[in-house]
């Protein structure tokens, strides 16, 4: 069976990319942009919030080792899906919570998980994660790829990403490479 593609937006892509690249069955998680109206966007234009793109991570994964459903569930743990167009201090539509689906099955799975999270009232506010059909993926600039691994002493990495990675490794230890 060949690899499948999944694309998630959970605010800043550095944290999500770092976590997903540690999972068994993930061939590659790549930071980039999707969902906008500007051709060939770059980080500077994305930050203006005017391109319509979200910061995303596109994942190539082997479904025999990790399922799209597992990836979705991890995605919902790694960010706050109740914050509309923001994650913490990062605000704007480029930081929206979104699942860009590559098939009807992915759309159904993502919606079922959102419905489950809503029914179980696991969050104090409603889940606002958008489900959209995948469009053109634009890889982010090279310096964004593997950012956390390359810059662990950077302030944002220490304060925001490192604690999330510790929680991630604890919760999903059995799924790590």
N, C-alpha and C positions, 0 to 999 in steps of 0.2 A: 504494500500500500504506500502511496506517495504522501509526501508532506502536505499539510493544509496550512492555510493562512488565517490568522485572526488579527484584528486591529482594535486597539483600546486607547481611549483618551481618559486620563485620570489626573488632570492638572499638569504639572511639570513632568516631562517625560523621563528625567534622569532616574527617579526612584523606580518607576515601573519597569524600565528597561533593565536596570541592574537586577531586580528581583527575578524577572522572567527568564533572564539569561542563566540563572542558577538552577533551573528546573530540568529534571530528567525529561527527555522527549522534546525539549526545545532546541532546535538547531540554531536559531538565531532570533534575537529580539533587537530590532533596529529602531532608533528614534527618528521621528519624522513629522510630517504634516499631512492632514487630510481634511476634506470636507469644505473647502473654500472655493472661491470663484477666481482667484488669481493664479495664473500659470507660473510655475517655477518659483514659488515663494521662498524666502529666506528668513532666517531668525529675526532679523531687524524688522521686516515687514509684518511678520506674524505678531510681534510684540505690540504693534499699533492697534491690533484688534480689528483692523479694517479689511483683512483678506478673507475672513470667514473660516479660515482653517483652525483646526484644533491641533495642539501638540499631542501626538499619538505615538504608540509603539506598535510596530507591525511584527508579528510573531510567525515564524515558520516552525511548525511543530509536527511531530510524528504522532498521529492519533492512536497508534498501537501502544504508545507509552504514556501519553497524557491526552485527555480529552478536551474539547472546546469547553464543555461544562466545567471541568476542573479549572481551566484558565479563567473562565468568567467568575467563578467563586473566589479565586485568588484576587482577581481584579477588584471585586467588591470589598475585600478585606484591606487592600492596600491604599484605599482612599476613602473620602467621605462622599458617597453618592447622593447626599441630600443637599449639597451646596450647589446652587445654580450659578454657572459661569464663574466658578472660583474654586480654589483649594487653598485654604488658609489665607495668607496674605497675597497670594497670586490671584488677581481678578481680571476678568474679561472672558469673552467667548472662546478664546484660544485655550482656556483652562477648563473647559466644560467636561463633564463626565459623559462619555459617549462610547458605545460599542458600534463600530462600523462592521456590518455583517457582509460576509462573502457568499452566503447561501440562505435560502429560506429556512433551512434547518438551524443555522446559527441564529437567525432572527427569532425563531420560535423558542430556542433554548434560552437566549438572553431575556426574552419577555417572560418566560416561565420563572426564571430566577428572580426577576424584579417582582413579579406577582407573589412569589413565595416570601421574599424579604418584606414586602408590604403587609402580607397577611400575618406574618409572625411579628410584626412591629419591632424589628430588631434595631431600628434607628428612631431617634426622637422626632424626626421630621420625615416627610415623604421622600422617597427616592425620586430624583429628578434626572436620572441617567437617560440620555437620548439613545434610541436605537435607530441607526441610519444605514442605508445601503452604502457599501464601500465605494469610494471613487478613487481617483488617481492618488497614489501615495508618492510623496516627495520625501526622500531621505533627508534628514537634517545634516547640517554641516559636520565634517569629520570630528571637530572638537567636541561635539555633543555626544558622540558614540562612546560608550563606556565611561561617561563623565565621572560617575561616582568612584569607580575603580581607579581612575587616573588622578582624581583630586580629593582624596578622603579628608585632607586637612582643611579644605576650603570651608568657610563658615556655614554656608547653606547646607553643605554635605554633613557637617558635624551635628548641626542643630536639628535639621529636618529629616534628612535621609537616613543617617546612621541609626536612629531609634526605630524607624520603620523597618529597616533591614534586620535589626535584632529581633523584632516581633515576628517578621516574616520567617526568619530561619527557625524560630522556636515553633511557630504554628505549622510550618510545612516541611519540617526536617526530613520526614520520610520521602518527600518528593524531590529532594535536592540531588544534584549530580554528585 
